[in-house]
């Protein structure tokens, strides 16, 4: 289903949260926790986790999100456990009083249009490793993934068990590279197909857009 714009896709995701009622929602690359808070308001009984590796954003926005009942976690999500470098273009940093729309641009990759960065070191782990407890084995998940050029790597970190328990997820993809060495839309959708996830909603944009995918196994009668 092709939607008219990003606002319609955001609303579709929230409508799915309300109707599917996942036990756990993750917001990966959360910036200020905006989508995590919206999900918590849409489904108050769900556990909602916001992952944000940029310390500028974590220290500024975590308190507000936590007051809403969101668990705000200062971690990067990727394919393996490691310490990584996060590159924040100076024009997108808190030091430059960057507007909110730019504050989520930090990435493990360098952008083609930027040369000067603030660099932070952050702990990273696969999303599947964050949910190892027995109760997680029975939980139903939804994921909102917006990680600036690293969507493919976040998907790689979804363990087989976590994918099986995932009802739906949203990813941000690009048709051309904005970051050094990034995977593009075709790579990400091919990986999702191998995981058994099927696109159900998106919007048209020539460079960057979002896709919601569902796990048909979670909806089988």
C-alpha positions as CSV (number, residue, x, y, z in Angstrom):
1,X,0.0,0.0,0.0
2,X,1.5,3.3,-1.1
3,X,0.8,6.1,1.3
4,X,0.8,9.9,0.4
5,X,3.6,11.0,2.8
6,X,5.7,10.3,5.9
7,X,2.9,11.6,8.2
8,X,0.5,9.0,6.9
9,X,3.1,6.2,7.4
10,X,3.8,7.3,10.9
11,X,0.0,7.2,11.6
12,X,-0.3,3.8,10.1
13,X,2.5,2.5,12.4
14,X,0.7,3.9,15.4
15,X,-2.6,2.5,14.3
16,X,-1.0,-0.9,14.0
17,X,0.4,-0.5,17.5
18,X,-3.1,0.1,18.8
19,X,-4.7,-2.8,16.8
20,X,-2.0,-5.5,17.0
21,X,-1.1,-4.6,20.6
22,X,2.5,-5.8,20.8
23,X,3.9,-6.4,24.3
24,X,7.2,-4.6,23.5
25,X,7.9,-1.7,21.1
26,X,11.4,-0.6,20.3
27,X,12.4,2.8,18.9
28,X,15.9,2.3,17.5
29,X,17.7,5.6,16.7
30,X,15.2,7.5,18.8
31,X,16.7,11.0,18.8
32,X,14.3,12.8,21.3
33,X,12.0,9.8,21.9
34,X,9.2,11.3,20.0
35,X,7.9,8.1,18.3
36,X,8.5,6.1,21.5
37,X,6.3,8.5,23.4
38,X,3.6,8.3,20.8
39,X,3.7,4.5,20.9
40,X,3.5,4.5,24.7
41,X,0.5,6.9,24.6
42,X,-1.1,4.7,21.9
43,X,-0.7,1.5,24.0
44,X,0.1,2.4,27.6
45,X,0.3,-1.2,28.7
46,X,3.2,-2.0,26.3
47,X,6.8,-1.8,27.3
48,X,8.5,0.8,25.1
49,X,12.3,1.1,24.8
50,X,14.0,4.0,23.1
51,X,17.6,3.4,22.0
52,X,19.8,6.5,21.4
53,X,23.6,6.4,21.2
54,X,24.2,10.1,20.8
55,X,25.0,11.4,24.3
56,X,23.9,14.9,23.3
57,X,20.4,13.6,22.7
58,X,20.3,11.2,25.6
59,X,21.1,13.8,28.2
60,X,18.8,16.3,26.7
61,X,15.8,14.2,26.0
62,X,15.8,11.1,28.2
63,X,14.1,12.7,31.2
64,X,11.1,13.8,29.2
65,X,10.6,10.4,27.6
66,X,11.0,8.6,30.9
67,X,8.3,10.7,32.5
68,X,6.0,9.3,29.8
69,X,6.9,5.8,30.8
70,X,9.5,5.1,28.1
71,X,12.7,3.3,29.0
72,X,15.4,5.4,27.3
73,X,18.6,3.4,26.7
74,X,22.0,4.9,25.8
75,X,23.0,2.2,23.4
76,X,23.7,1.7,19.7
77,X,22.1,-1.2,18.0
78,X,24.0,-3.2,15.4
79,X,25.0,-6.7,14.2
80,X,27.5,-7.4,17.0
81,X,28.7,-6.4,20.5
82,X,31.4,-3.8,20.3
83,X,32.4,-0.3,21.0
84,X,31.7,1.9,18.0
85,X,32.3,5.5,17.0
86,X,29.3,7.8,16.4
87,X,29.9,10.6,14.0
88,X,27.8,13.8,14.5
89,X,28.3,16.5,11.8
90,X,29.1,19.7,13.6
91,X,26.2,21.4,11.9
92,X,23.9,18.9,13.4
93,X,25.2,19.1,17.0
94,X,23.9,20.6,20.1
95,X,26.9,22.8,20.2
96,X,25.6,24.6,17.1
97,X,22.0,24.7,18.4
98,X,21.0,22.6,15.5
99,X,17.2,22.4,15.0
100,X,15.5,19.2,16.2
101,X,15.1,17.8,12.6
102,X,18.9,17.6,12.4
103,X,19.7,16.2,15.8
104,X,19.2,12.6,14.8
105,X,21.7,12.7,11.9
106,X,24.6,11.1,13.9
107,X,25.7,7.8,12.4
108,X,28.3,5.1,12.7
109,X,29.1,6.1,9.1
110,X,30.5,9.3,7.7
111,X,28.2,11.4,5.5
112,X,29.2,12.3,1.9
113,X,28.2,16.0,2.5
114,X,30.2,16.6,5.7
115,X,33.8,16.8,6.7
116,X,33.8,18.1,10.3
117,X,32.4,15.9,13.0
118,X,32.0,15.5,16.8
119,X,32.9,11.9,17.5
120,X,31.6,9.9,20.4
121,X,32.3,6.3,21.5
122,X,29.3,4.2,22.3
123,X,28.5,0.6,23.3
124,X,26.7,-1.4,20.6
125,X,24.9,-4.7,20.7
126,X,22.4,-6.7,18.6
127,X,18.8,-6.0,19.4
128,X,18.2,-9.7,20.0
129,X,20.8,-9.7,22.8
130,X,18.9,-7.0,24.7
131,X,15.9,-9.3,25.2
132,X,17.3,-12.6,26.7
133,X,14.9,-13.1,29.6
134,X,12.4,-15.9,29.8
135,X,9.4,-13.5,29.6
136,X,10.8,-12.1,26.3
137,X,10.4,-15.5,24.7
138,X,6.6,-15.1,25.0
139,X,6.5,-11.4,24.1
140,X,5.2,-10.0,20.8
141,X,7.4,-7.2,19.3
142,X,7.1,-4.2,17.0
143,X,10.2,-2.1,16.0
144,X,10.7,1.4,14.7
145,X,14.2,1.6,13.1
146,X,15.6,4.9,12.0
147,X,19.4,4.8,12.2
148,X,20.9,7.0,9.5
149,X,22.6,4.7,7.0
150,X,22.8,1.6,9.2
151,X,19.4,-0.1,8.7
152,X,20.9,-3.2,7.2
153,X,23.2,-3.7,10.2
154,X,20.4,-3.3,12.7
155,X,18.4,-5.9,10.8
156,X,21.4,-8.2,10.9
157,X,21.2,-8.0,14.7
158,X,17.7,-9.3,14.9
159,X,18.1,-12.9,16.1
160,X,16.0,-15.6,14.5
161,X,14.0,-15.9,17.7
162,X,13.4,-12.1,17.8
163,X,12.3,-12.1,14.2
164,X,9.8,-14.9,14.9
165,X,8.3,-12.9,17.7
166,X,8.2,-9.6,15.7
167,X,4.7,-8.8,14.4
168,X,5.8,-5.8,12.3
169,X,8.6,-3.2,12.0
170,X,9.4,0.0,10.2
171,X,12.7,0.8,8.5
172,X,14.1,3.9,6.8
173,X,15.9,3.1,3.5
174,X,17.7,5.1,0.8
175,X,17.8,4.8,-2.9
176,X,21.3,6.4,-3.1
177,X,24.1,6.5,-0.6
178,X,24.3,9.4,1.9
179,X,26.8,7.6,4.1
180,X,30.1,5.9,3.3
181,X,29.6,2.1,2.6
182,X,25.9,2.0,3.4
183,X,23.5,-0.6,2.1
184,X,20.6,0.7,0.0
185,X,16.8,-0.1,-0.2
186,X,17.3,-3.3,-2.4
187,X,19.8,-4.8,0.1
188,X,17.5,-4.1,3.1
189,X,14.4,-5.4,1.5
190,X,16.2,-8.5,0.3
191,X,17.4,-9.2,3.8
192,X,13.9,-8.7,5.2
193,X,12.5,-11.1,2.6
194,X,15.0,-13.8,3.7
195,X,13.7,-13.2,7.3
196,X,10.2,-13.8,6.1
197,X,9.1,-10.2,6.5
198,X,6.7,-8.7,3.8
199,X,6.3,-5.0,2.9
200,X,2.8,-3.7,3.6
201,X,3.0,0.1,3.5
202,X,5.4,2.8,2.2
203,X,5.5,6.2,0.6
204,X,7.2,7.4,-2.6
205,X,10.3,9.5,-2.4
206,X,13.2,9.5,-4.8
207,X,16.0,9.4,-2.2
208,X,14.8,8.3,1.2
209,X,11.6,6.8,2.5
210,X,10.1,4.4,5.1
211,X,8.7,0.9,4.8
212,X,6.5,-1.0,7.2
213,X,6.9,-4.8,7.0
214,X,4.8,-7.5,8.7
215,X,5.6,-11.0,9.8
216,X,2.8,-13.2,8.2
217,X,3.5,-16.0,10.7
218,X,2.3,-13.7,13.5
219,X,-1.1,-13.2,11.7
220,X,-1.7,-16.8,10.6
221,X,-4.9,-18.4,12.1
